[in-house]
Amino acid sequence: MVRADFVDSDSFFENEMEAKLEQSRSMNGASRLDAISTLSASGAIVAGDAGASMKNGLYSIHIHMLDGVKGRDSGILVLRDGVLLGGGPYFWSRGSYTVGNGTWKGELATNQHSPFADPLVRPLFAGAEATSGFSGTFSGDDAEVFGTVLVAGHRSLGFRATLKWLAEI
């Protein structure tokens, strides 16, 4: 999935965390943060709002490229307390996310781990790491996101993904 704004992840999440803490203080306890963790892979600070949590667990994911590009992929993601890890037959991803009141957003990096069996199939990422940012909604066992992937450092493409919760882990 894609970092839609392509800002430095450390400063982006630190600024977001400061804003959430200030909002919490100004509401005199009407709102509180109950999940704060550090994603060691990127140093990002991840925050979740009390009472608006996405289920931790194993999810199926189905991705469809937009912007006139014929591309799709399916796989699994493990979402746990602001960290996501997953993959499929050709790609793997790692990233982070935050949740709000029925909404979520995040970023991830995707890499290819196996070549396509068909030599006529051209991988969208051409073997290079692709970064993505996304935002969307969740409810119960389902989630949906729209995002942007930065391909080869110079081309951005939109995508849509749907997720379905499969199991607790």
N, C-alpha and C positions, 0 to 999 in steps of 0.2 A: 504494500500500500504506500502511499506517497506523502511526503512532507509538502503540503500544499503551498506553504509560504517560503520554504527553503531557508529559514533563518537558522542561526546557530542553535542547536538543540539545548545546550546548557543554559544560555541566557534566556531562551524562550521559556523553558520550564521554570527557571528561577523567578522570572518576572511574573509568570502566571501564579506561582505559589505565593509570592508576596501579595499579589492582588487578592487572592483567596483568603489569606490570613487577615489582611486589612478588612475585607468584607465581613469576615467572621467576628472580628473585634468590634466593628461598628454596629453590629446587629445585637449586641448585648446578650449573647448566648442563644439567640434565636436560630442560629445556624452554627454548626461546628464541623470541623474536619476530623474524620475518624481513621483515615488511612493515609499515611505518608511513608513512602519507602524510596530507596535509592536504587536505580538500575545501574549496576556496576559496569555493564558493558559500555554505556555511553555517558555515565555520570549524570543522567537526567533525574530531576526530582519529579515524582509522580504523586498527585493528590487525588483523593476521591471524596465526594460530598457524602455526608451521613445520610443514610436512608435511600440513596439512589445508586445502588451498586449493580453492576453487571455480574452475572453468575460466573464464578471461577469454574474452569473445566475445559473439557475437550469439545471443540466445535468443528463442524464441517464448514468449508468455505468454497464458494463458487464465484469466480471472477470473470467479468466480461469487459473487454477493452471498449472504449468509446472513441470518438473523434475519427470515425471511418476506418479504424484499424480492426482487421479480423484477427482477434486473439481471445483466448479464454484459457482458464486453468481451474483446477479443483484440487483440494487437498484438505489438510487439517491444521487447526491452530490450537494451541494451549494458551488460554488466557488465565493469568493468575496475578491478582493484586497489582495491576498496572504493567505487567510484563507479558509480552506475547512471543511465542516461539511456534514455528510450524513449517510445513512443507508438503511436498507431493512427489510425484515420480521424477521430476526434473529440477525443481527449485526448492530452496529453503529460505526462511525469513526469520528475523529477530527484530524486536522493537519494543515500544512502550505506548501506553495509552492512559488517558484520564477519562473519568466519567462525570456526568452532571445529572440533571433530573431527566432521565430517559434519553440522554444524548451521550455520545462519546466521541473522542478524537484521538489521533495518535500519529505515530510515524514508524516506519520500519525500513530495513535494508533487506534486499532480496538478492540471492546469489544462485547460480546454476550449479548443481552438483553432478549431473549426468547429461551426456549428450543425447539429442533426439535420435531415435532409431532410424527414422526416415531422413536421408540426406537432403531431400527436397524441402523439408520443413526448416524454415529460418527462425531461430530464436529471436524474440523481440529485443532481449537485452544483450545479445551477441556475446554472452559469456562474461560480461562486466557486471559489477554490483550496481543495482538500481535502487535509488532511495525514493520513498513515497511518503505522502501525507494524506490523511483521510479524516472525514467527520461523518457522523451519521446518527442513527437512532437505534434503541434496543427496547425490547419489551418481552418479558417472559423468557422463552427459549430462542427467540429470533432477534437478529440484528441485521442492519443494512448500512452500508457506507458508500460514499462517493469520494473519489480521491484523484490525485495526480501523481504520476510516476515520472521521475526525471531519468531519461534514458541517455546513456553515454555522455552525461554532463551537459547536453545542449538541446535535447528535445523533450518536451513534456507531453504526456498523453493522459487522458482521463480514463477512469475505470469505475465500475460499479461492482460491488461484492455483496453477497448475501451469506449470512452465517446462521447455522442451526446448532444449538447446544445438544451434545450427544451424551456426555457422561461427566460425573463429578470425578475429580482426580485429587 
